[in-house]
Every structure is written in structure tokens, then in C-alpha cells.
């Protein structure tokens, strides 16, 4: 009589015997690792009567959808608040134009450092969006108040001179504070509290948005004001009041 090893417990699902194999992803690109594992499993030749179901990819897809939904809701809420604050629909669009400027730097930083666009990176984008929108609000709000006494061009120059230092200080302080994390010093092995990709996105987004916001946002605001005045038939006064 021969004996063969057998499992201590037998799991079943809908009456069918089930064996579960789990693994822990240690790579920073969790979605990429899950996708490659699923592709490898699908390429296996299984015996007759054996079926293979892989999990994890659906969870990552749902997480990405939830994160994109959260970003969309955040942008919508910010837009509504800006419309109520500035009592205008056009001005909030000028402020929200700072978001693509941050997106350029964030995605570019990920590409340069060979980091994946995962959930931590998307969270970093959401964080940097909040910072750059705050900087744009400070700039445009100061300009709106300066326009009560000055023409648009002079008001933008005054606002730029007054808000340049606090905007730069905020950006520089955040970038410097995240340098160790972005360099991987405190995230070696993927076990850090803050992901390296998150820090890379925040740093890249802050650098690009800070440099471009001080130029692009005033130009957009000036063009919008001029076009609105032309549409309303009001002549722009180029003299200081």
C-alpha cells in the first residue's frame, strides 16, 4: 500500500475544487507587475478540466478609475468655488490652466526617472494640482484687486512682483523637502510611507508649473480681459488712473 501527500484542507467554489495561489508585489510598478503576471498565466497550457482565474488586475483597474473620478470631482469642486469667489466663469478657467502646466512637469519627471504612472503618482498629481491652483489664485486675486486702480498690464506687473516671493518660497521649500524621497533614500525596497513616484511627480509638477505659471497665467488673463472688453465694446485705458 502506497501513500501520497494530500492537502490539509480542500477549498471549493460552487462545488468545484479550488486552489488559491497568492503573491506579494514588491515592485513599485504594481499595475505593470500584475499585468505581466496575468499575461504569463494566460499563456500556460492547462490540463483538460482545469480552469485558471487571475485576480488583481480588476482591482488595479477599479483603483485607477476611482482615482481619476476623485481628480475629476476635485477639479469640478474647485471650479465651482472659484466661480462663486470671482463671480466669473472665464477667470476660473484661467486659474485651472495651471493644472496642465503641472501635468507636463509631473509626467516628464516620471519619464526621466523611469517611474511608472501608478496610484501613488496619481495621488502626487492631485497634491500638486492643489498647490499650483493656490498659487494661481493668489496671483489672479491680487491682480483683480490691483485692477481697481491700475490698467490690466500694470496690475499684472504689480501682482507678479508682490506674489513672486511667496510662490517661489512655497515651491522651493516643497521641492527641497521631497528630494530625499524622490532620490529613493527613504523608499528603498518600496516600503517607504511615501512612494518615490509620488515625490517625483510633485517635484516635477511644482518646478514646471512655477516657472510657467508666472508667465502663462498672466498672458492668458490679459488676453481674456482684452477679449471680454472688446466683446462688451469697452475701450481699454492704457493710462494709470
C-alpha positions in Angstrom: 0.0 0.0 0.0 1.5 3.3 -1.1 0.7 6.7 0.4 0.7 10.1 -1.3 0.8 13.6 0.3 -2.5 15.3 0.4 -3.7 18.8 1.3 -4.7 19.6 4.8 -7.8 21.4 3.6 -9.8 21.3 0.4 -11.5 24.5 -0.8 -14.4 24.5 -3.1 -16.4 27.1 -5.0 -19.8 26.3 -6.5 -18.9 22.6 -5.9 -15.7 22.8 -7.9 -12.4 22.2 -6.1 -10.3 25.3 -5.8 -6.6 26.0 -5.2 -5.6 29.6 -4.4 -2.1 30.9 -5.0 -1.2 34.3 -3.7 1.9 36.5 -4.1 3.0 39.9 -2.9 4.2 42.5 -5.4 7.3 44.3 -4.2 7.9 46.3 -7.4 6.9 50.0 -7.5 5.0 49.4 -10.7 2.3 47.3 -9.1 -0.1 47.5 -12.1 2.6 46.6 -14.6 3.7 43.6 -12.5 0.1 42.4 -12.2 -0.4 42.8 -15.9 2.7 40.8 -16.7 1.8 38.1 -14.3 -1.7 37.8 -15.8 -0.2 37.6 -19.3 2.1 34.8 -18.2 -0.7 32.8 -16.6 -2.9 33.2 -19.6 -0.1 31.7 -21.8 0.0 28.5 -19.7 -1.3 25.2 -21.2 -3.6 23.7 -18.6 -4.8 20.1 -18.5 -8.3 19.3 -19.5 -10.9 20.3 -16.9 -8.6 22.8 -15.3 -9.5 26.5 -15.4 -7.5 29.5 -14.3 -8.9 32.7 -12.9 -6.5 35.5 -12.0 -7.3 38.4 -9.7 -5.7 41.7 -9.0 -5.9 43.3 -12.4 -9.5 44.2 -11.9 -8.7 45.7 -8.5 -6.0 47.9 -10.1 -8.3 49.0 -12.8 -11.0 49.9 -10.3 -8.5 51.8 -8.2 -7.4 53.8 -11.3 -11.0 54.6 -12.2 -11.7 55.7 -8.6 -8.6 57.9 -8.6 -9.5 59.5 -11.9 -13.0 60.1 -10.7 -11.6 61.7 -7.5 -9.4 64.0 -9.6 -12.4 65.0 -11.8 -14.6 65.7 -8.8 -11.9 67.7 -7.1 -11.4 69.8 -10.3 -15.2 70.3 -10.5 -15.5 71.4 -6.9 -12.6 73.8 -7.3 -14.2 75.3 -10.4 -17.5 75.9 -8.6 -15.8 77.6 -5.7 -13.7 79.8 -8.0 -16.9 80.8 -9.9 -18.6 81.8 -6.6 -15.4 83.6 -5.4 -14.6 85.6 -8.6 -18.2 85.9 -9.8 -17.0 84.9 -13.2 -16.9 81.8 -15.4 -13.9 82.8 -17.5 -11.4 83.7 -14.7 -11.6 80.2 -13.1 -10.6 78.6 -16.5 -7.5 80.9 -16.5 -6.6 79.6 -13.0 -7.3 76.0 -13.8 -4.9 76.4 -16.8 -2.1 75.9 -14.3 -3.0 72.2 -13.9 -1.8 71.2 -17.4 1.4 73.1 -16.7 1.9 70.9 -13.6 0.9 67.8 -15.6 3.7 68.4 -18.1 6.4 68.5 -15.4 5.0 65.6 -13.5 4.8 63.2 -16.5 8.1 64.4 -17.7 9.7 63.7 -14.3 8.3 60.2 -14.3 9.7 59.6 -17.8 13.2 60.9 -16.9 13.4 58.8 -13.7 11.8 55.7 -15.3 8.9 55.6 -12.7 5.5 54.2 -13.6 2.3 56.2 -13.6 0.7 54.3 -10.7 -1.7 55.2 -7.9 1.0 57.0 -5.9 1.9 59.1 -8.9 -1.8 60.0 -9.5 -2.1 60.9 -5.8 1.0 63.1 -6.3 -0.7 64.8 -9.3 -3.7 65.5 -7.1 -1.5 67.1 -4.5 0.5 69.2 -6.9 -2.8 70.4 -8.6 -3.9 71.8 -5.2 -0.6 73.7 -4.8 -0.4 75.2 -8.3 -4.1 76.3 -8.2 -3.4 78.0 -4.9 -0.5 79.9 -6.4 -2.6 80.9 -9.4 -5.4 82.1 -7.1 -3.0 84.3 -5.2 -1.7 85.8 -8.4 -5.1 86.4 -10.0 -6.8 87.6 -6.9 -4.1 90.2 -6.3 -4.4 91.3 -9.9 -8.2 91.7 -9.6 -7.8 94.0 -6.6 -5.0 96.0 -8.3 -7.2 96.5 -11.4 -9.4 98.7 -9.3 -6.8 101.4 -9.6 -4.5 100.2 -12.4 -4.9 99.0 -16.0 -4.5 95.3 -16.7 -0.8 95.4 -17.7 0.3 97.4 -14.7 -1.9 95.3 -12.3 -0.3 92.1 -13.6 3.2 93.5 -13.1 2.3 94.7 -9.5 0.8 91.3 -8.7 3.8 89.4 -10.1 6.2 91.5 -8.1 4.2 91.1 -4.9 3.4 87.3 -5.2 6.7 86.2 -6.8 8.5 85.6 -3.5 5.8 83.6 -1.6 5.1 81.4 -4.7 8.8 80.7 -5.1 9.3 80.1 -1.4 6.4 77.6 -1.3 7.7 75.7 -4.4 11.3 75.6 -3.3 10.5 74.5 0.2 8.4 71.6 -1.0 10.9 70.6 -3.7 13.8 70.6 -1.3 11.8 68.7 1.4 11.0 65.9 -1.1 14.5 65.5 -2.5 15.4 62.5 -0.3 12.1 60.7 -1.1 12.5 61.4 -4.8 16.1 60.1 -4.7 14.8 56.9 -3.1 16.7 57.4 0.2 13.7 56.7 2.3 11.8 54.4 0.0 14.4 51.8 -0.7 12.7 48.4 -1.1 9.4 50.0 -1.8 8.5 50.1 1.9 8.5 53.8 2.5 5.5 55.6 3.8 5.7 57.9 0.7 6.3 56.4 -2.7 9.2 57.7 -4.8 6.9 58.2 -7.8 4.7 60.5 -5.7 7.6 62.6 -4.7 8.9 62.7 -8.3 5.6 63.8 -9.7 5.2 66.6 -7.0 8.7 67.9 -7.7 8.4 67.8 -11.5 5.0 69.4 -11.4 6.0 72.1 -9.0 9.1 73.1 -11.0 7.3 73.3 -14.3 4.1 74.9 -13.0 6.0 77.5 -11.0 8.2 78.5 -14.0 5.3 78.6 -16.5 2.5 79.9 -14.2 4.4 83.2 -13.7 4.4 83.7 -17.4 1.5 81.8 -19.0 -1.2 82.7 -16.4 -0.7 86.5 -16.7 -0.7 86.2 -20.5 -3.9 84.2 -20.6 -5.5 86.6 -18.1 -4.5 89.6 -20.2 -5.9 88.0 -23.4 -9.1 87.1 -21.7 -9.7 90.6 -20.3 -8.9 92.2 -23.6 -11.3 89.9 -25.5 -14.1 90.5 -22.9 -13.6 94.2 -23.2 -13.7 94.1 -27.0 -16.9 92.0 -26.8 -18.5 94.4 -24.5 -17.4 97.4 -26.5 -15.3 98.9 -23.7 -12.1 100.7 -24.7 -9.1 99.7 -22.6 -7.5 102.6 -20.8 -3.7 102.5 -21.1 -3.1 105.3 -18.7 -2.6 104.9 -15.0 -5.8 106.0 -13.2 
